[in-house]
């Protein structure tokens, strides 16, 4: 028995006969709607000038190290390159690594020497020590640290040129150094009184540069 036709069916049929509606058997069209992009985008404030990426080349810490049987000696510069208005931070460390819990050493004012050579001027400054018999107790694996004492710098023996004296005065005036390329051939010199009384001398070196301030 034929299903009765609804009014809608009759109207569609009539339109089809008139050619106003075309039937199709194709699959329905699927429309893909793109989702909004949720990735964060940094928007720069037009009132703020562009800032350069920070450089780490000049702030790299330099460490020169040497060891013997029971001791490690280091020279450290907080930066590999400074500007002439920045303080030069230069110091030395001595660490006991032997089998004891601690050990006592004897030395001059301190165990460290910081002779300098400015390669850009070909000038050398030596580093003198007070002729005193001081002692320091080193705890195992706990280094002692001493900064350079600029007052102990002096023109190298036999070199009393005005350029060397000017360099020395410039270094002693403040915490910064005049522009140049500086090599430090450092030493740690000391004895162990209760052991062998032998003079221990550990040496190492590093080079840092100072440029004109911006």
C-alpha positions in Angstrom: 0.0 0.0 0.0 1.4 3.3 -1.0 2.5 5.7 1.7 0.4 8.9 1.6 2.3 11.8 0.4 2.7 14.8 2.6 2.1 18.3 1.4 5.9 19.0 1.5 6.6 15.9 -0.7 3.9 17.0 -3.2 5.4 20.5 -3.4 9.0 19.1 -3.9 7.8 16.7 -6.5 6.0 19.5 -8.4 9.1 21.6 -8.3 11.2 18.7 -9.6 8.9 18.3 -12.5 9.2 22.0 -13.2 13.0 21.7 -13.1 13.5 24.0 -10.2 14.9 21.3 -7.8 17.6 18.8 -8.7 18.1 15.7 -6.6 21.6 14.4 -6.0 23.0 11.2 -4.5 26.4 12.7 -3.6 27.6 12.6 0.0 26.8 15.7 1.9 29.6 18.3 1.9 31.6 18.4 5.0 33.0 21.8 5.9 36.0 22.0 8.0 36.1 25.1 10.2 39.6 26.2 11.2 40.0 26.8 14.9 41.5 30.1 15.9 45.2 30.2 16.4 45.9 30.0 20.2 49.7 30.4 20.0 50.9 33.3 22.1 52.4 36.2 20.1 54.6 38.8 21.8 53.5 42.3 21.0 56.1 45.0 21.4 55.2 48.3 22.9 55.8 50.9 20.2 56.8 53.4 22.8 59.6 51.1 24.0 62.8 51.1 21.9 64.0 47.7 20.7 66.6 46.3 23.2 69.5 44.2 21.9 69.9 40.6 23.1 72.2 40.5 26.1 75.7 39.4 25.3 77.3 36.7 27.4 80.7 36.8 25.7 82.1 39.5 27.9 80.6 38.1 31.2 82.0 34.6 30.9 83.9 33.7 34.1 87.6 32.7 33.5 89.2 30.0 35.6 92.7 28.8 35.3 93.6 25.8 37.5 96.5 23.6 38.4 97.0 20.8 41.0 99.7 18.9 42.8 99.3 15.9 45.1 97.3 17.6 47.8 96.5 21.1 46.6 94.5 22.8 43.9 95.3 26.4 42.9 93.0 28.6 40.8 93.1 32.1 39.3 89.6 33.5 38.6 88.4 36.5 36.7 84.7 37.2 37.0 84.6 38.3 33.3 86.7 37.5 30.3 86.3 41.1 29.0 85.5 44.3 30.9 84.8 47.9 29.9 87.1 50.5 31.4 84.4 51.7 33.8 83.8 48.3 35.2 85.6 46.9 38.3 88.0 44.1 37.5 87.3 41.3 39.8 90.4 39.1 40.0 91.2 36.6 42.8 92.9 33.4 43.6 91.9 30.2 45.5 93.8 27.5 47.2 92.1 24.2 48.1 93.4 21.3 50.2 92.4 18.0 48.7 94.6 15.5 50.8 93.7 12.9 53.2 93.5 15.0 56.4 90.6 16.9 57.7 92.7 20.1 57.7 96.2 21.2 57.2 98.2 24.3 58.2 100.5 26.1 55.7 103.0 29.0 56.2 103.5 31.8 53.8 104.2 35.5 53.4 101.4 38.1 53.6 99.2 35.5 51.8 100.1 32.5 49.5 99.3 34.3 46.3 101.1 36.4 43.6 99.4 38.3 40.8 102.1 39.6 38.4 100.6 41.3 35.3 101.6 41.9 31.8 99.8 44.3 29.5 100.3 42.9 26.0 98.9 46.0 24.3 101.7 48.2 25.8 104.3 45.5 26.4 104.5 46.5 30.1 105.0 44.2 33.0 104.2 44.7 36.7 105.5 42.4 39.4 103.8 41.5 42.6 105.7 41.5 45.9 104.9 39.9 49.3 105.5 41.0 52.8 108.4 39.1 54.3 106.5 37.7 57.2 105.8 34.2 58.5 102.0 33.9 58.5 100.0 30.7 58.8 96.7 29.6 57.5 94.7 26.5 58.3 93.0 24.9 55.3 89.9 22.8 55.8 89.7 19.9 53.4 87.9 20.8 50.1 87.1 24.3 51.5 89.2 26.7 49.4 90.4 30.0 50.7 90.0 33.0 48.4 92.1 36.2 48.2 91.5 39.2 45.8 94.4 40.9 44.1 96.0 43.6 46.2 96.8 46.5 43.8 99.2 48.1 46.3 101.5 45.1 45.9 101.9 45.7 42.2 105.1 47.5 41.1 107.1 48.0 37.9 109.1 44.9 37.0 112.7 45.0 38.3 114.8 47.0 35.8 111.8 48.6 34.2 111.2 52.1 35.6 109.7 53.6 32.4 107.1 56.4 32.7 104.6 54.2 30.9 104.9 51.5 33.5 104.5 54.0 36.3 101.5 55.5 34.6 99.9 52.1 34.2 100.5 51.3 37.8 99.0 54.6 39.0 95.9 54.0 36.8 95.4 50.6 38.2 95.8 51.7 41.8 93.5 54.7 41.5 90.3 52.6 41.4 88.7 49.2 40.8 88.9 49.4 37.1 91.8 48.9 34.7 92.8 51.1 31.7 92.1 49.5 28.3 94.4 46.7 27.4 95.0 42.9 27.2 96.2 41.6 30.6 97.9 38.3 31.3 98.2 37.1 34.8 100.9 34.5 35.5 99.8 33.7 39.1 101.5 31.7 41.8 100.7 30.1 45.1 103.8 29.7 47.3 103.7 28.1 50.7 105.2 25.5 53.0 103.7 22.8 55.2 105.6 23.2 58.5 104.5 20.0 60.2 105.2 17.8 57.2 108.1 18.4 54.9 109.0 22.1 55.1 109.3 21.9 51.3 108.3 25.0 49.4 105.2 24.4 47.3 104.9 26.5 44.2 101.9 26.2 42.0 101.6 28.3 38.8 98.9 29.0 36.2 97.8 31.9 34.1 94.8 33.5 32.3 94.3 36.5 30.1 91.4 39.1 30.2 90.8 42.2 28.2 89.6 45.7 29.0 87.9 47.9 26.4 87.0 51.6 26.4 83.7 52.2 28.2 80.6 52.9 26.2 
